[in-house]
Amino acid sequence: MVGIVVVSHSQKIAEGAVELAKQMAPEASIAAAGGMEDGSIGTDVSKILVGIEAVDQGDGVVILVDLGSAVMSSEMAIEMREGGSQVKIIDAPIVEGTIFSSVEASIGSSFDEVVEVLAGAKAYKKF
């Protein structure tokens, strides 16, 4: 199953997006990597790396981010990895993307199919 890591500057936002997605796809392999180790606002490369390793089941990992420096921290975490499956940072809305990718991954879709769904999430209209 494709794994998902939600990276936010806020631990509560990352955990909330994961909580919501787990309501739709309880078996999804998903991790929250929000905030700093001490609970303050920011992004922590080590938390992201732990999240990637936790959800990597060999089918790839997608990372959803909230703001620019979350991208930089995620890139650093990817560079620090030794082995494992492919990991890609996806430009998609964090809440919708987390839900859409979790549902898609939970039905056994491939890495490319999950990435494609996330491309659609970016254009998703609420009304």
The 8 nearest C-alpha neighbors of each residue, nearest first, counted from 0:
[[1, 58, 107, 104, 56, 2, 105, 28],
 [0, 2, 58, 59, 104, 60, 110, 3],
 [3, 1, 60, 54, 28, 55, 29, 0],
 [2, 4, 29, 61, 60, 62, 28, 30],
 [3, 5, 62, 30, 29, 31, 50, 6],
 [6, 4, 31, 63, 13, 32, 62, 64],
 [7, 5, 64, 32, 33, 63, 13, 4],
 [8, 6, 33, 9, 65, 13, 64, 12],
 [7, 9, 41, 34, 42, 40, 33, 10],
 [10, 8, 34, 33, 7, 12, 11, 40],
 [9, 33, 11, 34, 13, 12, 14, 8],
 [12, 10, 14, 9, 13, 15, 33, 34],
 [11, 13, 15, 9, 14, 10, 16, 7],
 [14, 12, 31, 33, 10, 16, 7, 15],
 [13, 15, 17, 11, 31, 12, 16, 18],
 [16, 14, 18, 12, 17, 13, 11, 19],
 [15, 17, 19, 13, 94, 18, 14, 12],
 [18, 16, 20, 14, 15, 19, 21, 13],
 [19, 17, 15, 21, 16, 20, 14, 22],
 [18, 20, 16, 22, 17, 21, 15, 23],
 [19, 21, 98, 17, 23, 22, 18, 24],
 [20, 22, 25, 24, 18, 23, 19, 17],
 [23, 21, 20, 19, 24, 25, 18, 17],
 [24, 22, 20, 21, 25, 102, 19, 98],
 [23, 25, 21, 102, 27, 26, 22, 20],
 [26, 24, 21, 27, 22, 23, 20, 105],
 [25, 27, 24, 105, 28, 21, 101, 29],
 [28, 26, 105, 24, 101, 25, 29, 104],
 [29, 27, 2, 54, 3, 26, 30, 1],
 [28, 30, 3, 4, 2, 27, 54, 17],
 [31, 29, 4, 50, 5, 3, 32, 54],
 [30, 32, 5, 13, 14, 4, 33, 17],
 [33, 31, 6, 47, 46, 5, 50, 13],
 [34, 32, 10, 7, 9, 13, 6, 8],
 [35, 33, 10, 9, 41, 8, 40, 42],
 [34, 36, 38, 43, 39, 41, 37, 42],
 [35, 37, 38, 34, 43, 39, 46, 45],
 [36, 38, 35, 39, 34, 40, 43, 41],
 [39, 37, 35, 36, 34, 40, 10, 9],
 [38, 40, 35, 37, 34, 41, 36, 9],
 [41, 39, 34, 8, 9, 35, 38, 42],
 [42, 40, 8, 34, 35, 39, 43, 9],
 [41, 43, 34, 8, 35, 69, 33, 72],
 [42, 44, 35, 46, 45, 47, 34, 41],
 [45, 43, 47, 72, 76, 46, 48, 42],
 [44, 46, 48, 47, 43, 49, 76, 50],
 [47, 45, 49, 43, 48, 32, 44, 50],
 [46, 48, 50, 44, 32, 45, 49, 51],
 [47, 49, 45, 76, 51, 50, 46, 44],
 [50, 48, 46, 52, 47, 51, 53, 45],
 [51, 49, 47, 53, 48, 30, 52, 4],
 [52, 50, 48, 53, 49, 54, 55, 47],
 [51, 53, 49, 55, 50, 54, 48, 83],
 [54, 52, 50, 51, 55, 49, 30, 29],
 [53, 55, 2, 28, 51, 52, 29, 56],
 [56, 54, 52, 57, 2, 53, 51, 60],
 [57, 55, 58, 54, 0, 2, 1, 59],
 [56, 58, 84, 55, 59, 83, 0, 1],
 [59, 57, 1, 0, 56, 84, 110, 60],
 [60, 58, 85, 84, 1, 57, 86, 110],
 [61, 59, 2, 86, 3, 1, 55, 85],
 [62, 60, 3, 87, 86, 88, 2, 4],
 [61, 63, 88, 4, 3, 5, 89, 87],
 [62, 64, 5, 89, 93, 6, 88, 4],
 [65, 63, 6, 69, 7, 66, 5, 93],
 [64, 66, 7, 93, 69, 6, 63, 8],
 [67, 65, 69, 68, 64, 70, 7, 8],
 [68, 66, 70, 69, 71, 65, 64, 72],
 [67, 69, 71, 70, 66, 72, 42, 73],
 [70, 68, 72, 67, 71, 66, 64, 42],
 [71, 69, 73, 68, 67, 72, 74, 64],
 [70, 72, 68, 74, 69, 73, 75, 67],
 [73, 71, 75, 69, 44, 74, 70, 68],
 [72, 74, 76, 70, 75, 71, 69, 77],
 [75, 73, 71, 77, 76, 72, 70, 78],
 [74, 76, 78, 72, 73, 77, 79, 71],
 [77, 75, 73, 48, 79, 44, 78, 74],
 [76, 78, 74, 75, 80, 79, 73, 86],
 [79, 77, 75, 76, 80, 74, 81, 73],
 [80, 78, 76, 77, 75, 81, 48, 74],
 [81, 79, 77, 78, 82, 76, 48, 83],
 [80, 82, 79, 83, 78, 77, 84, 52],
 [83, 81, 80, 84, 85, 79, 77, 52],
 [82, 84, 57, 81, 85, 55, 80, 52],
 [83, 85, 59, 57, 58, 86, 82, 55],
 [84, 86, 59, 60, 87, 83, 58, 57],
 [87, 85, 60, 59, 61, 84, 88, 77],
 [86, 88, 61, 62, 89, 60, 85, 59],
 [87, 89, 62, 61, 63, 90, 86, 70],
 [88, 90, 63, 91, 62, 87, 61, 117],
 [89, 91, 88, 63, 92, 64, 121, 118],
 [92, 90, 121, 96, 89, 117, 93, 120],
 [93, 91, 96, 95, 94, 121, 120, 90],
 [92, 94, 96, 97, 95, 63, 91, 65],
 [95, 93, 97, 96, 16, 92, 98, 20],
 [96, 94, 98, 97, 92, 93, 99, 120],
 [95, 97, 99, 93, 92, 94, 98, 91],
 [96, 98, 94, 100, 95, 99, 93, 101],
 [97, 99, 20, 101, 95, 96, 100, 102],
 [100, 98, 96, 102, 101, 97, 95, 103],
 [99, 101, 103, 97, 102, 98, 113, 96],
 [102, 100, 104, 98, 103, 27, 99, 97],
 [101, 103, 105, 24, 99, 100, 104, 98],
 [104, 102, 100, 101, 105, 106, 108, 113],
 [105, 103, 101, 108, 107, 1, 106, 102],
 [104, 106, 27, 102, 107, 103, 101, 26],
 [107, 105, 104, 103, 108, 102, 0, 101],
 [106, 108, 104, 105, 0, 109, 103, 1],
 [109, 107, 104, 112, 106, 103, 113, 110],
 [108, 110, 112, 111, 113, 107, 1, 58],
 [109, 111, 113, 112, 59, 1, 114, 58],
 [112, 110, 114, 109, 113, 115, 108, 116],
 [111, 113, 115, 109, 114, 110, 108, 116],
 [114, 112, 116, 110, 115, 111, 100, 103],
 [115, 113, 111, 117, 112, 116, 110, 118],
 [116, 114, 112, 118, 117, 113, 111, 119],
 [117, 115, 119, 113, 118, 114, 112, 120],
 [116, 118, 120, 114, 119, 115, 96, 91],
 [117, 119, 115, 116, 120, 121, 114, 91],
 [120, 118, 116, 117, 121, 122, 123, 115],
 [121, 119, 117, 123, 122, 118, 96, 91],
 [120, 122, 91, 119, 118, 123, 92, 117],
 [121, 123, 119, 120, 124, 118, 91, 117],
 [124, 122, 120, 121, 119, 125, 95, 118],
 [125, 123, 126, 122, 120, 121, 119, 95],
 [124, 126, 123, 122, 95, 120, 121, 92],
 [125, 124, 123, 122, 120, 95, 121, 119]]
